[in-house]
Amino acid sequence: MKIRLVVVIVILALLSPTTGLTSEEEVLAELVVRPLGFVGLVVGSALFLVTLPVSVVVGGTDRMAETLVNKPYRFTFERDMGEGLKDTAYPSEP
């Protein structure tokens, strides 16, 4: 089991682009931060569904979807390894 973990860490370190973080920081951050981003996506999606009737009446559905679903999705699945970890919580908007 330890050998597999070391192999995964080495492969992730070799594949990562340069971001200003050391390889060890990037790998550790990705092993912790990306799963937390997925948890945030699941929780945000649940909150979005629960508050959807109210947001439809008030008219803030697009803003709520962006905050609770789209940002966690982009943070978890679309950003490059190590991107957005040093200076900001989310990558810059296009």
C-alpha positions in Angstrom: 0.0 0.0 0.0 2.8 2.4 0.8 4.5 1.7 -2.5 1.3 2.5 -4.4 1.0 5.8 -2.5 4.6 6.8 -3.2 4.2 5.9 -6.9 1.0 8.0 -7.2 2.7 11.0 -5.5 5.8 10.7 -7.8 3.6 10.5 -10.9 1.5 13.5 -9.8 4.7 15.5 -9.0 6.2 14.7 -12.4 3.0 15.6 -14.4 2.3 18.9 -12.6 3.0 22.2 -14.3 5.1 24.9 -12.6 2.9 27.0 -10.3 5.3 28.4 -7.7 4.6 25.7 -5.2 7.0 22.9 -4.5 6.2 19.4 -5.8 5.4 18.2 -2.3 3.1 21.1 -1.6 1.3 20.6 -4.9 0.7 16.9 -4.4 -0.4 17.3 -0.8 -2.7 20.2 -1.7 -4.2 18.2 -4.5 -4.7 15.1 -2.3 -6.5 17.2 0.2 -8.0 20.2 -1.7 -9.5 18.5 -4.7 -11.6 16.0 -2.6 -12.7 18.9 -0.5 -13.8 20.7 -3.7 -15.9 17.7 -4.6 -17.5 17.7 -1.2 -18.2 21.4 -1.7 -19.8 20.7 -5.1 -22.1 18.0 -3.6 -23.1 20.2 -0.6 -23.5 23.3 -2.9 -25.7 21.3 -5.3 -27.9 20.1 -2.4 -28.2 23.6 -1.1 -29.1 24.9 -4.5 -31.8 22.3 -4.9 -33.3 23.0 -1.5 -33.3 26.8 -2.0 -34.4 26.6 -5.7 -38.1 27.4 -5.1 -37.2 30.6 -3.2 -34.6 31.7 -5.7 -37.0 31.3 -8.6 -39.5 33.6 -6.9 -36.8 36.2 -5.9 -35.0 35.9 -9.3 -31.5 35.0 -8.2 -31.3 31.5 -9.7 -28.3 32.3 -12.0 -26.3 33.9 -9.3 -27.0 31.0 -6.9 -26.1 28.4 -9.5 -22.8 30.2 -10.2 -21.9 30.4 -6.6 -23.1 27.0 -5.3 -22.5 24.8 -8.3 -20.4 26.2 -11.1 -17.5 27.6 -9.1 -17.0 24.4 -7.1 -17.3 22.4 -10.3 -14.6 24.5 -12.1 -12.4 24.4 -9.0 -12.7 20.6 -8.7 -12.6 19.4 -12.3 -11.4 22.1 -14.7 -8.4 23.8 -13.1 -4.9 22.6 -13.6 -3.0 20.9 -10.8 -1.9 23.5 -8.3 -3.7 26.4 -10.0 -5.6 28.7 -7.7 -4.0 27.4 -4.5 -1.4 30.0 -3.8 -3.2 33.3 -4.2 -6.9 32.7 -4.7 -9.5 30.1 -3.8 -10.8 30.0 -7.4 -9.2 30.3 -10.8 -9.8 33.6 -12.6 -12.9 33.9 -14.7 -12.5 33.8 -18.5 
